[in-house]
Amino acid sequence: MPAPREEPLYKDSSQLDKHRLITDAVHEHDGKICLQILHTGRYCRHENLIAPSPIKSPINKFVPNEATDEQIEGEIQAFVDFSVFCKEANYDGVEIMGSEGYFINEFIAERTNKRTDKWGGSYKKRIRLPLEVCRRAREAVGEDFIIIYRLSMLDLVEGGSTAEEVLQLGQALCESGVSIINTGIGWHEATIPTIATKVPRAAFTWVTAQFNNELSVPVITSNRINTPEVAEEILARGDADMVSMARPLLADANFVVKAKSGKADAINTCIACNQACLDHIFNGQISSCLVNPRACHELELQIFPTNNKKKIAVIGAGPAGLAAAVTAAERGHTVTLYDADDKIGGQFNLAKKIPGKEEFNETLRYYQYQLNSFGVELKLNQRISAADLNNSEFDEVIVATGIKPRIPEIDGINHPSVVGYVDVITGKIKIGERVAIIGAGGIGFDTAEYLSHAGEPTSQNISAFMHEWGIDMKMNARAGVEGIEAKVAPSPRTIYLCQRKPEGIGKSLGKTTGWIHRIGLMKKGIKMLAGCQYMRIDDEGLHLLVNNDPRALKVDNVVVCAGQEPLREITEELNKPFHLIGGADVAVELDAKRAIDQATRLAAEL
C-alpha cells in the first residue's frame, strides 16, 4: 500500500506570507498572477506513486499503484484546498494542469485508464475527475477567482483523446465554472518534439484554432511563441484569444515592456535550446537561461555601474566575447571588441547553419543591438597580436579566442578524404555521397544533421514538420497520431556517425532534446556506431573495430568532429593583465551556456 500522505505545506498558514511576497510584488505593478496546480501521477519519480491504473510510464522506472476511490477523493480535495490557499495568498487565480500526461490527463485517456468503476470505462466516466476538480474548486473559491484549465488538445500518443472528445471535455469544463482554457500539446512520453528549437515557431496554434470558436470562455495558445510579431500574428488570425509564454520571459524579463514600447529589437530572444531551463530542472538544478544567465540568479549575478572605469580589450566575438563585451560596456567600461572574422558570432555562425537551429541567429541579432546600444567599438577582420596589446592603452584584456578542432592520432589522418567540420558546415568543400563522422558529441550530431538534408531547411515550415513527425493536421486521427505514418525525406548521403565510447550514442546531448536529435537522424537512415576503435584511413575508406569486430567503411569523406582544444596562443607573450573565458579557457565539452555565464560573471566583477 502507498505510504501515508504527508501533510502538505500549504496546510501551514505561515506559508501564506511567503507566497504574498510574490503576489504583492505583482500587484504593485498592476499585474495579475495565477499559480499552476499540478499532480504528476505516474510521472512521479519516487516509489508509492499513484495513477488511475498500474501502468508504468515509458519515461519512469516506477510502476504506479492504482489509486483507490478514497485516494482519488483525497486528491480532488487537495486541488480544492490548494485553490483556496492560493486565494488566501492573494493569487488572482490558479491553473489546473489537465494535460501533458499528468495525473488528471491520465484519467481522461484510455491509454492509462483501464478502470471499470465510476472513474473509468466510458469517456463520460473518464472525464469525471477533471470536471469534479473544477466544479468543486469553483464552489470553494467563488465567482471572482480565475480558474484556468490546461486542456490537452493534442495528446500525440496512441490511446489519447480524439478531437471530438477534447471538444466534449472543453465544453463541459466551461459549464463547470472554468474561466479560461489553456492549450496543452503532447504528453511527456510522446516521441514528438513540441517545444525544442527544431519545432517551428507557433507550430501548434492551428490546434487551438480548431476549438477556439467552439468554447464559451477565452482560450490561450502555447508552444514556441518567442517574439511579439509571432504573438500578434496568432491573435490577428483568431487562433486564440491570448498567448502563453514561459521560456521567452527567462530569456528576457523585460520582454513585455520592450514589446509595448516598440523595442522588439532589444528583446533577448528565447532560442528554445532547453539547456539551462528544462535540462536544469530535470537534473535537479536551478533553472536559468543559456542566453540570459541572470535568469533565476538575479540577486547573485548583479550588473552595477562601475566605480573604476577601465579600457578593456575583448579578443574574440563569439558568444563568450560578446557577453563579456556587452556586460562590461553596460557597466561603464570602455570596450573594444576584436575578431579576425568579418562578422560576430564565432561558433554560433556554424550553429545557425544547422537545420533546426536557425534560432541561434536571434542571439547574434540581439548582441549586435547591444554592442551598438552600449557603444562597444567593434573591429572585425582584425587579428590583433600580443605585441599590439602590450603597446596599447588597454588596462585589461579578456581572451575569448575560442577553440580549434582537435585532430585525433589516427593512421592516415592526413589523407585527402579527411576534412574538418568547420569546412563542411561553412560549405568550403564539397562532400561525397558516403561519409563517416568521427565523434558523436554535439558537433558530430550537428554535422550529421547538416549533411543529411538536401536543399533548404524546412524547420520553419509547419506543414513539413507535421508530416515529418506523423501528425494529422486534420485531427481525424486519435490523439493526432494513430495510424499516421511519418513522411521523412531520407538523407541524400550514406552517413556513419561513430564514437569511441561503447555507451549509447547521444548520451552527452541535452536531457530534454538529445532524444529528438537521435530519433531525427535515425528516421533519416543515419547509421550510428558505438564502441569504435579507429585503425586507419586510406583510399578504401575508414578502417575500424566496432566492439572488436573489424569493419571497413567505404566512404568518400571522413569528417573529424573529435573535440576541441583551447585557442590561446596570444597569451604566451601578453604582458597586460588578462582573463581567459569560454573555449579559450576550457575547451572540453564546451557549450555556449557555460561560456556566456562565465563571461557575464567575469565582466560583472571587473
C-alpha positions as CSV (number, residue, x, y, z in Angstrom):
1,M,0.0,0.0,0.0
2,P,1.1,3.6,-0.6
3,A,2.8,5.3,2.3
4,P,0.6,7.7,4.4
5,R,0.3,11.1,2.7
6,E,2.4,13.8,4.4
7,E,0.6,17.0,5.5
8,P,1.1,19.4,2.6
9,L,3.0,22.7,3.3
10,Y,0.0,24.8,2.3
11,K,-1.9,23.5,5.3
12,D,0.5,25.6,7.4
13,S,-0.9,29.1,7.4
14,S,2.6,30.5,7.9
15,Q,3.3,29.6,4.3
16,L,0.8,32.3,3.2
17,D,3.3,35.2,3.9
18,K,5.9,33.6,1.7
19,H,3.5,33.5,-1.2
20,R,2.3,37.0,-0.5
21,L,5.8,38.3,-1.1
22,I,5.3,37.3,-4.7
23,T,1.7,38.2,-5.2
24,D,2.1,41.6,-3.5
25,A,5.0,42.4,-5.8
26,V,3.0,41.6,-8.9
27,H,0.0,43.6,-7.7
28,E,2.2,46.6,-7.0
29,H,2.7,46.8,-10.8
30,D,-0.9,46.3,-11.7
31,G,-0.3,42.7,-12.8
32,K,-2.3,39.5,-12.2
33,I,-0.8,36.2,-11.2
34,C,-2.1,32.6,-11.2
35,L,-0.4,29.6,-9.7
36,Q,-0.4,26.3,-11.6
37,I,-1.5,23.3,-9.6
38,L,0.0,20.0,-10.8
39,H,-0.2,16.3,-9.7
40,T,2.4,14.3,-11.6
41,G,0.6,10.9,-11.4
42,R,2.6,8.1,-12.9
43,Y,5.4,10.6,-13.8
44,C,6.2,11.0,-10.1
45,R,9.9,10.0,-9.6
46,H,9.6,8.1,-6.3
47,E,8.0,4.9,-5.1
48,N,4.4,4.6,-3.9
49,L,3.1,6.9,-6.7
50,I,-0.5,6.6,-7.7
51,A,-2.3,6.7,-11.1
52,P,-5.7,5.6,-12.4
53,S,-4.3,2.2,-13.4
54,P,-1.0,0.4,-12.5
55,I,0.6,1.1,-16.0
56,K,4.2,2.2,-16.0
57,S,5.2,5.2,-18.0
58,P,7.9,4.6,-20.6
59,I,9.9,7.5,-19.1
60,N,9.7,6.4,-15.4
61,K,11.2,3.4,-13.7
62,F,8.4,3.1,-11.1
63,V,5.1,1.3,-11.6
64,P,2.2,3.3,-10.1
65,N,-0.3,1.9,-7.6
66,E,-3.9,2.0,-8.8
67,A,-5.5,4.9,-6.9
68,T,-8.3,3.9,-4.5
69,D,-11.6,5.7,-4.5
70,E,-10.6,7.2,-1.2
71,Q,-7.3,8.4,-2.6
72,I,-9.0,9.9,-5.7
73,E,-11.4,11.8,-3.4
74,G,-8.4,13.0,-1.4
75,E,-6.6,14.3,-4.5
76,I,-9.7,16.2,-5.6
77,Q,-9.9,17.8,-2.2
78,A,-6.2,18.6,-2.4
79,F,-6.8,20.6,-5.6
80,V,-9.7,22.4,-4.0
81,D,-7.9,23.1,-0.7
82,F,-4.9,24.4,-2.6
83,S,-7.1,26.6,-4.7
84,V,-8.5,28.1,-1.5
85,F,-5.0,28.6,-0.2
86,C,-4.0,30.4,-3.4
87,K,-6.9,32.8,-3.0
88,E,-5.9,33.5,0.6
89,A,-2.3,34.1,-0.6
90,N,-3.7,36.8,-2.9
91,Y,-3.2,35.0,-6.1
92,D,-5.7,36.1,-8.7
93,G,-6.3,32.5,-9.8
94,V,-5.0,29.1,-10.4
95,E,-4.2,26.9,-13.4
96,I,-5.3,23.3,-13.0
97,M,-2.9,21.1,-15.0
98,G,-5.0,18.7,-17.0
99,S,-2.6,18.0,-19.8
100,E,0.9,16.7,-20.7
101,G,0.1,13.2,-19.4
102,Y,0.0,14.1,-15.7
103,F,-2.5,12.7,-13.2
104,I,-5.7,14.3,-14.4
105,N,-4.8,13.6,-18.1
106,E,-4.1,10.0,-17.2
107,F,-7.7,9.6,-16.1
108,I,-9.0,11.1,-19.3
109,A,-7.1,8.8,-21.7
110,E,-8.0,5.2,-22.3
111,R,-4.2,4.7,-22.7
112,T,-3.7,5.0,-19.0
113,N,-7.2,4.5,-17.5
114,K,-8.3,0.8,-17.5
115,R,-10.7,1.2,-14.6
116,T,-14.2,-0.2,-14.6
117,D,-15.6,1.9,-11.6
118,K,-17.1,5.3,-11.7
119,W,-13.7,6.8,-12.6
120,G,-13.2,4.8,-15.7
121,G,-14.7,2.9,-18.6
122,S,-16.8,5.2,-20.8
123,Y,-15.4,8.6,-21.8
124,K,-18.1,10.3,-19.6
125,K,-16.7,8.4,-16.6
126,R,-13.0,9.1,-17.6
127,I,-13.6,12.9,-17.6
128,R,-15.4,12.8,-14.3
129,L,-12.2,13.7,-12.4
130,P,-11.3,17.0,-14.2
131,L,-14.9,18.1,-14.0
132,E,-15.2,17.3,-10.3
133,V,-11.9,19.1,-9.6
134,C,-13.0,22.3,-11.4
135,R,-16.6,22.2,-10.2
136,R,-15.6,21.8,-6.5
137,A,-12.8,24.3,-6.8
138,R,-15.2,26.9,-8.2
139,E,-17.7,26.3,-5.4
140,A,-14.9,26.8,-2.9
141,V,-13.3,30.0,-4.3
142,G,-16.3,31.9,-5.5
143,E,-17.1,33.5,-8.8
144,D,-14.4,36.2,-8.9
145,F,-11.4,33.9,-8.7
146,I,-9.8,32.9,-12.0
147,I,-9.6,29.2,-12.8
148,I,-7.6,28.3,-15.8
149,Y,-7.7,24.7,-17.0
150,R,-4.9,23.4,-19.2
151,L,-6.6,21.1,-21.6
152,S,-4.7,18.5,-23.6
153,M,-5.9,19.4,-27.1
154,L,-3.5,17.1,-28.9
155,D,-2.1,14.1,-26.8
156,L,0.3,12.9,-29.6
157,V,0.3,9.4,-28.1
158,E,-1.7,6.3,-29.1
159,G,-4.7,5.8,-26.9
160,G,-5.1,9.5,-26.3
161,S,-8.2,11.6,-26.9
162,T,-9.9,12.3,-30.2
163,A,-10.7,15.8,-31.3
164,E,-14.4,15.2,-30.6
165,E,-13.6,14.0,-27.1
166,V,-11.4,17.1,-26.5
167,L,-14.2,19.3,-27.5
168,Q,-16.7,17.5,-25.4
169,L,-14.5,17.9,-22.3
170,G,-13.7,21.5,-23.2
171,Q,-17.4,22.5,-23.4
172,A,-18.1,20.6,-20.1
173,L,-15.3,22.5,-18.4
174,C,-16.8,25.8,-19.5
175,E,-20.1,24.7,-17.8
176,S,-18.2,23.6,-14.7
177,G,-17.0,27.1,-14.0
178,V,-13.7,27.4,-15.7
179,S,-12.7,31.0,-16.5
180,I,-10.1,30.3,-19.2
181,I,-8.8,27.3,-21.2
182,N,-5.1,26.9,-22.0
183,T,-3.7,24.7,-24.6
184,G,-1.7,21.6,-23.8
185,I,0.2,19.9,-26.6
186,G,1.7,16.4,-26.3
187,W,2.4,14.1,-23.4
188,H,5.9,14.0,-21.9
189,E,6.3,10.4,-23.2
190,A,5.3,11.4,-26.7
191,T,8.2,10.8,-29.1
192,I,7.4,14.0,-31.0
193,P,9.1,17.3,-30.2
194,T,6.8,20.1,-29.2
195,I,8.9,23.0,-27.7
196,A,12.5,22.4,-28.8
197,T,14.3,24.7,-31.3
198,K,13.6,22.1,-34.1
199,V,9.9,22.9,-33.7
200,P,8.7,25.8,-35.9
201,R,7.6,29.0,-34.3
202,A,3.9,28.8,-33.2
203,A,3.8,25.3,-34.7
204,F,0.7,24.2,-32.8
205,T,-1.6,27.2,-32.8
206,W,-3.6,25.6,-35.5
207,V,-4.7,23.1,-32.9
208,T,-6.1,25.8,-30.6
209,A,-7.8,27.4,-33.6
210,Q,-9.8,24.1,-34.1
211,F,-11.5,24.6,-30.7
212,N,-11.4,28.4,-30.1
213,N,-14.8,29.3,-31.6
214,E,-16.4,26.2,-30.0
215,L,-15.6,27.2,-26.4
216,S,-17.5,29.8,-24.4
217,V,-14.5,31.1,-22.4
218,P,-11.3,32.8,-23.6
219,V,-8.7,30.3,-25.0
220,I,-4.9,30.5,-24.7
221,T,-2.5,29.0,-27.2
222,S,1.1,28.0,-26.4
223,N,4.4,26.4,-27.6
224,R,7.3,28.1,-29.4
225,I,5.9,31.6,-29.4
226,N,9.0,33.7,-28.8
227,T,8.6,37.1,-30.4
228,P,5.9,39.9,-30.2
229,E,5.5,39.6,-34.0
230,V,4.6,35.9,-33.8
231,A,2.2,36.5,-31.0
232,E,0.4,39.4,-32.8
233,E,0.1,37.2,-35.9
234,I,-1.6,34.5,-33.9
235,L,-4.1,36.9,-32.4
236,A,-4.8,38.6,-35.7
237,R,-5.6,35.2,-37.3
238,G,-8.0,34.5,-34.5
239,D,-6.2,31.2,-33.5
240,A,-6.6,32.2,-29.8
241,D,-7.7,35.0,-27.5
242,M,-4.4,35.0,-25.6
243,V,-0.9,33.6,-26.0
244,S,1.2,31.8,-23.4
245,M,4.9,32.3,-22.9
246,A,7.3,30.9,-20.4
247,R,10.9,30.5,-21.6
248,P,10.9,33.8,-23.5
249,L,10.5,35.5,-20.1
250,L,13.5,33.8,-18.8
251,A,15.5,34.9,-21.8
252,D,14.3,38.5,-21.3
253,A,12.4,39.5,-18.2
254,N,11.6,42.8,-19.9
255,F,10.0,41.2,-22.9
256,V,6.6,42.7,-22.4
257,V,7.9,46.2,-21.6
258,K,10.1,46.2,-24.7
259,A,7.3,44.9,-26.9
260,K,4.9,47.5,-25.6
261,S,7.3,50.4,-26.1
262,G,8.0,49.2,-29.7
263,K,11.5,48.0,-29.0
264,A,11.2,44.4,-30.1
265,D,14.8,44.5,-31.5
266,A,16.0,45.0,-27.9
267,I,14.5,41.6,-26.8
268,N,16.9,38.8,-26.0
269,T,15.0,36.1,-27.8
270,C,14.5,32.6,-26.5
271,I,16.1,30.1,-28.9
272,A,14.3,27.1,-27.4
273,C,17.6,25.2,-26.6
274,N,16.3,23.9,-23.2
275,Q,19.9,23.7,-22.0
276,A,19.6,25.9,-18.9
277,C,15.9,25.8,-18.2
278,L,14.3,22.3,-18.7
279,D,17.6,20.4,-18.7
280,H,18.4,22.0,-15.3
281,I,15.0,21.2,-13.9
282,F,15.2,17.6,-14.8
283,N,18.7,17.3,-13.4
284,G,17.7,18.8,-10.1
285,Q,19.4,22.2,-10.8
286,I,18.1,25.7,-10.5
287,S,16.5,26.8,-13.8
288,S,18.2,29.6,-15.8
289,C,18.7,30.5,-19.4
290,L,21.5,30.0,-21.9
291,V,21.2,33.4,-23.4
292,N,20.5,35.1,-20.1
293,P,22.5,33.6,-17.2
294,R,21.0,36.2,-14.8
295,A,17.6,34.4,-15.1
296,C,16.8,32.9,-11.6
297,H,20.1,34.3,-10.4
298,E,19.2,38.0,-10.3
299,L,20.3,38.5,-6.7
300,E,23.5,36.6,-7.1
301,L,24.6,37.9,-10.5
302,Q,24.0,41.7,-10.5
303,I,25.2,44.2,-13.1
304,F,26.0,47.5,-11.4
305,P,27.7,50.6,-12.8
306,T,31.5,50.5,-12.2
307,N,33.3,53.0,-9.9
308,N,36.6,52.2,-11.6
309,K,36.2,52.7,-15.4
310,K,38.8,50.8,-17.4
311,K,39.8,50.4,-21.1
312,I,39.2,46.8,-21.9
313,A,40.0,44.8,-25.0
314,V,38.0,41.7,-25.7
315,I,39.6,39.3,-28.2
316,G,37.1,37.1,-30.0
317,A,33.5,37.9,-30.8
318,G,32.0,34.5,-30.2
319,P,29.3,34.0,-27.5
320,A,31.7,34.4,-24.6
321,G,33.4,37.5,-26.1
322,L,30.1,39.1,-26.9
323,A,28.7,38.5,-23.4
324,A,31.8,39.9,-21.8
325,A,32.0,43.0,-24.1
326,V,28.3,43.9,-23.7
327,T,28.3,43.4,-19.9
328,A,31.5,45.3,-19.4
329,A,30.3,48.2,-21.5
330,E,26.9,48.2,-19.8
331,R,28.7,48.8,-16.5
332,G,30.5,51.8,-18.0
333,H,33.9,50.4,-19.1
334,T,35.3,51.5,-22.5
335,V,35.3,48.3,-24.5
336,T,36.9,47.4,-27.8
337,L,36.0,44.0,-29.3
338,Y,38.3,42.4,-31.9
339,D,37.7,39.4,-34.2
340,A,39.6,38.0,-37.2
341,D,36.4,37.1,-38.9
342,D,34.2,39.6,-40.9
343,K,31.2,39.1,-38.6
344,I,30.4,38.5,-35.0
345,G,29.3,35.1,-33.7
346,G,32.1,32.6,-33.6
347,Q,30.7,29.1,-33.2
348,F,27.2,30.4,-33.4
349,N,27.8,31.1,-37.1
350,L,28.1,27.4,-37.5
351,A,25.2,26.5,-35.2
352,K,22.7,28.8,-37.1
353,K,23.5,26.8,-40.4
354,I,22.3,23.6,-38.9
355,P,18.7,22.7,-39.9
356,G,16.6,23.3,-36.9
357,K,19.0,25.7,-35.2
358,E,18.3,28.8,-37.2
359,E,17.1,30.5,-34.0
360,F,20.7,31.0,-32.9
361,N,20.8,33.9,-35.4
362,E,18.5,35.7,-33.0
363,T,21.1,35.7,-30.3
364,L,23.6,37.3,-32.7
365,R,21.0,39.9,-33.7
366,Y,20.5,40.7,-30.0
367,Y,24.2,41.0,-29.3
368,Q,24.7,43.3,-32.3
369,Y,21.9,45.5,-30.9
370,Q,23.6,45.6,-27.5
371,L,27.0,46.3,-29.0
372,N,25.5,49.4,-30.7
373,S,23.5,50.4,-27.6
374,F,26.4,50.4,-25.2
375,G,29.0,51.9,-27.6
376,V,31.3,48.9,-27.9
377,E,33.9,49.6,-30.6
378,L,33.8,46.7,-32.9
379,K,36.9,45.8,-35.0
380,L,36.3,42.9,-37.4
381,N,38.7,41.4,-39.9
382,Q,41.5,42.3,-37.4
383,R,43.8,39.7,-36.0
384,I,45.4,41.6,-33.1
385,S,48.7,40.3,-31.7
386,A,50.1,40.2,-28.2
387,A,52.6,42.9,-29.2
388,D,49.8,45.2,-30.3
389,L,48.0,44.7,-27.0
390,N,51.2,45.2,-24.9
391,N,51.8,48.6,-26.7
392,S,48.2,49.7,-26.2
393,E,46.4,51.8,-23.6
394,F,44.2,48.9,-22.5
395,D,44.1,48.2,-18.8
396,E,43.0,44.6,-19.1
397,V,42.4,42.0,-21.8
398,I,39.7,39.4,-22.0
399,V,40.8,36.5,-24.1
400,A,37.8,34.8,-25.8
401,T,39.6,33.4,-28.8
402,G,37.6,30.2,-28.7
403,I,38.8,26.8,-29.8
404,K,40.4,24.9,-32.6
405,P,39.3,21.4,-33.6
406,R,41.3,18.6,-32.1
407,I,42.9,16.3,-34.6
408,P,43.0,12.7,-33.3
409,E,46.0,10.4,-33.8
410,I,44.8,8.0,-36.4
411,D,47.0,6.4,-39.1
412,G,46.1,8.2,-42.3
413,I,44.5,11.3,-40.6
414,N,46.2,13.5,-43.3
415,H,44.5,11.5,-46.2
416,P,42.8,13.8,-48.8
417,S,39.4,12.4,-47.9
418,V,39.7,13.7,-44.3
419,V,38.0,17.1,-43.7
420,G,37.1,19.2,-40.7
421,Y,33.6,20.0,-39.6
422,V,34.1,23.8,-40.0
423,D,34.9,23.4,-43.7
424,V,31.9,21.1,-44.1
425,I,29.3,23.4,-42.4
426,T,30.6,26.6,-44.0
427,G,30.3,24.9,-47.4
428,K,34.0,25.4,-48.1
429,I,34.4,22.0,-49.5
430,K,32.1,19.6,-51.4
431,I,31.3,16.4,-49.6
432,G,30.8,13.0,-51.3
433,E,27.8,10.7,-51.1
434,R,29.2,8.4,-48.5
435,V,30.5,9.9,-45.2
436,A,31.9,8.8,-41.9
437,I,31.8,11.2,-39.0
438,I,34.4,10.6,-36.2
439,G,32.9,11.9,-33.0
440,A,29.2,11.7,-31.9
441,G,29.1,14.7,-29.5
442,G,27.1,17.8,-30.2
443,I,29.2,18.8,-33.1
444,G,29.1,15.3,-34.6
445,F,25.3,15.3,-34.4
446,D,25.1,18.8,-35.9
447,T,27.3,17.8,-38.8
448,A,25.2,14.7,-39.4
449,E,22.1,16.9,-39.4
450,Y,23.6,19.3,-41.8
451,L,24.8,16.6,-44.2
452,S,21.5,14.6,-44.0
453,H,19.4,17.4,-45.5
454,A,19.0,18.3,-49.2
455,G,18.0,21.8,-50.3
456,E,16.7,24.5,-48.0
457,P,15.9,23.6,-44.4
458,T,12.2,23.2,-43.6
459,S,12.5,23.9,-39.8
460,Q,10.0,26.9,-40.1
461,N,7.6,25.0,-42.3
462,I,4.9,23.9,-40.0
463,S,3.2,21.5,-42.5
464,A,6.5,19.9,-43.4
465,F,7.3,19.4,-39.7
466,M,3.9,17.7,-39.1
467,H,4.4,15.4,-42.0
468,E,7.9,14.5,-40.8
469,W,6.7,13.6,-37.3
470,G,3.5,11.9,-38.4
471,I,0.9,14.4,-37.1
472,D,-2.6,14.6,-38.7
473,M,-3.4,18.3,-39.1
474,K,-7.0,17.5,-40.0
475,M,-7.3,15.9,-36.5
476,N,-9.1,12.9,-37.8
477,A,-6.6,10.5,-36.2
478,R,-7.0,9.8,-32.5
479,A,-4.6,12.0,-30.5
480,G,-3.4,13.3,-33.8
481,V,-1.1,10.3,-34.5
482,E,-2.9,7.0,-34.5
483,G,-2.4,5.3,-37.9
484,I,-0.5,8.3,-39.3
485,E,2.8,7.4,-41.0
486,A,5.7,9.9,-40.7
487,K,7.0,11.1,-44.0
488,V,10.7,11.7,-43.6
489,A,12.9,12.7,-46.5
490,P,15.8,10.2,-46.4
491,S,19.3,11.5,-46.2
492,P,20.8,12.2,-49.6
493,R,24.0,10.6,-48.3
494,T,25.0,7.4,-46.6
495,I,26.3,8.7,-43.2
496,Y,28.0,6.8,-40.4
497,L,28.1,8.5,-37.0
498,C,30.9,6.9,-35.0
499,Q,32.0,7.3,-31.4
500,R,34.7,5.6,-29.2
501,K,32.6,5.1,-26.1
502,P,30.6,1.8,-26.1
503,E,27.6,3.5,-24.5
504,G,24.5,4.6,-26.4
505,I,25.2,7.3,-29.0
506,G,24.0,10.8,-28.0
507,K,24.1,10.3,-24.2
508,S,26.1,13.5,-23.8
509,L,23.4,15.6,-25.5
510,G,20.8,17.6,-23.6
511,K,18.5,15.7,-21.4
512,T,15.3,17.1,-22.9
513,T,16.5,17.4,-26.5
514,G,19.0,14.6,-27.1
515,W,16.3,12.1,-27.9
516,I,15.0,14.5,-30.6
517,H,18.3,14.6,-32.4
518,R,18.8,10.8,-32.1
519,I,15.3,10.0,-33.4
520,G,15.5,12.6,-36.2
521,L,18.8,11.2,-37.5
522,M,17.6,7.6,-37.2
523,K,14.5,8.4,-39.3
524,K,16.8,9.7,-42.0
525,G,18.7,6.5,-42.0
526,I,21.9,7.6,-40.3
527,K,23.9,4.6,-39.2
528,M,25.2,5.0,-35.6
529,L,28.2,3.0,-34.4
530,A,29.4,3.0,-30.8
531,G,32.5,1.3,-29.3
532,C,34.7,2.3,-32.3
533,Q,38.4,1.9,-32.4
534,Y,39.9,3.8,-35.3
535,M,42.6,1.8,-37.1
536,R,43.4,3.7,-40.2
537,I,42.2,5.9,-43.1
538,D,43.2,5.1,-46.7
539,D,41.9,5.0,-50.2
540,E,39.4,2.3,-49.3
541,G,37.9,4.4,-46.5
542,L,37.8,4.3,-42.7
543,H,39.0,1.0,-41.1
544,L,37.9,0.4,-37.5
545,L,36.9,-2.1,-34.9
546,V,33.3,-1.9,-33.7
547,N,33.2,-3.6,-30.4
548,N,36.3,-5.6,-31.6
549,D,34.6,-6.5,-34.8
550,P,36.7,-5.4,-37.9
551,R,34.8,-3.1,-40.2
552,A,35.8,-1.1,-43.3
553,L,33.5,1.8,-44.2
554,K,33.9,2.6,-47.8
555,V,33.4,6.3,-47.7
556,D,34.3,9.3,-49.8
557,N,35.0,11.5,-46.8
558,V,35.8,11.2,-43.2
559,V,34.7,14.3,-41.2
560,V,36.6,14.9,-37.9
561,C,34.4,16.0,-35.0
562,A,36.7,14.7,-32.2
563,G,36.5,17.6,-29.7
564,Q,38.3,20.8,-29.4
565,E,41.4,22.4,-27.9
566,P,41.7,25.9,-26.4
567,L,43.0,28.6,-28.8
568,R,45.0,30.9,-26.5
569,E,48.4,31.4,-28.1
570,I,48.0,35.1,-27.8
571,T,48.5,34.8,-24.0
572,E,52.1,33.4,-24.3
573,E,53.6,36.9,-24.8
574,L,50.9,39.0,-23.3
575,N,52.1,41.4,-20.6
576,K,48.8,43.0,-19.9
577,P,46.5,41.6,-17.1
578,F,44.3,39.1,-18.9
579,H,41.4,36.7,-18.3
580,L,40.5,33.5,-20.2
581,I,36.9,32.7,-20.9
582,G,34.8,30.3,-22.9
583,G,36.6,27.8,-25.1
584,A,39.9,29.6,-24.7
585,D,39.7,28.7,-21.0
586,V,38.2,25.2,-21.1
587,A,37.5,23.6,-24.4
588,V,36.4,20.2,-23.2
589,E,32.7,19.7,-23.7
590,L,32.4,23.4,-24.5
591,D,28.9,24.8,-24.7
592,A,27.5,28.3,-25.1
593,K,25.7,28.1,-21.7
594,R,28.9,27.9,-19.8
595,A,30.7,30.4,-22.0
596,I,28.1,33.1,-21.7
597,D,27.6,32.5,-18.0
598,Q,31.4,32.7,-17.3
599,A,31.8,35.8,-19.4
600,T,28.9,37.6,-17.8
601,R,30.1,36.8,-14.3
602,L,33.7,38.0,-15.1
603,A,32.5,41.3,-16.6
604,A,30.2,41.9,-13.7
605,E,33.2,41.8,-11.3
606,L,35.8,43.8,-13.4
